[in-house]
């Protein structure tokens, strides 16, 4: 079965960087579009970044555009999210997702906590 395992979360000061990873197994990683979502307590889980299976397209909502970069290494079955210039409002649990585009796919990781505070 599909398994998605996020790592790299933690606490960081505003303006700092953080790099998240998602290691995927149980599915043909290179065949799936991938995405990152995040969710704060009491908030909806929202798309942060998405990337096509062939790396042809990657996009972001305005809230993170220019600060976050999604990438993938298909040879290592790994999805990345490089986050720069972090803001307190970036705080939340970040989830890796496989198989979606306009709406999320069926496969989720358990999430990794990102906390941005001084």
N, C-alpha and C positions, 0 to 999 in steps of 0.2 A: 504494500500500500504506500501511497505517497507520504512522505515525511518532509517537512520544512522546518528547519531549526535556525532561528535567528540568534545572533550574538552581536556584541559590540556596544550595547547600551550602557548607560551609566549617568553620572552627574557631571555637568559641565557648566562653566560660567557663561553668561551672555557674551556673545561674540566669538565663542570658541568653536572648534570643530569636533566632529564625531563621525566615525565610520561604522556603519552597520553591515553585517554579512548575513546571508541566508543560504544555507547549504541544503540542497534538494536531493532527495533520493526516492526511488520507487516509481518514478515517472521519467519519461524521456524529456529531460530538462530543455534541450534545445528546440523541442517542438512546441513549447508553451510560451505565450506572452506572460510576463511577470509584472508584479506591481507591489508597491509599498502602500500600506494604509496606516493611519494612526488614530488613536482614540484617547481622549481625556475623560476623566470621571464626569458622568452626566452629559457627555457629548456624543454625537453621532460618530461612527467610524468613517473617516473621510480618506479619499485617495490623496496620496502625497506625490507619487511618481509612478509611471508605467513605461514599459519598454517592450517592443516587439521581439518575437523570438529570434529574428535575424539581425537585431540591432539597428534596423533601418529607421525606426522612429522611437523617440523618447520624449515625453512631455510631462508638464507639471502644472499644478494650479498656481494662480498668481501669488498666493501666500508664500510659496517657497521658490518660485522661479528666480533663477540667478544665484541662489544660495545652495540648492540641493542638486546633486548629480547622480542619476541612476546608471548603473552599468552592469554588465554580466560577463562571466567567463564560462562559456558553454563547455569548454574542455574540463572544467573543474566543477560543473553543476552548481555554480555559486552566483548569487545575485548580491549586488552591493548598493549601498546608499551612502554617498559622501555628503555630509551636512556641514556647511560652513556658516559663519556669522549667525549662530544660533540665538534665538530669542526665547524669552520665558513662555510665550504662547506656543512654542514648538514642543513643550512638555506633553508627554503622553506615552502610551504603549504603542510601539511600532510593530506592525504585522506584515509578514511576507505573504503574498498571495499568488497562486498560479492558475492560469487558464481563463482569465477574464479579459475584458477590454472596456466596453461601455458599462458593464457591471462586473462585480468581482467574480472570480472563478470559484470552483468548489473546494480548492485546497488552500488551507491556512496553516501558518505556523502558530506557535503559542504566544508569540510576542516577546519583545524586549523593551524594558522601561528606559525612557530618556527623560531626564530631569534637567532643566535649564534654570539655574538660579544663582544668585550671588551669595 
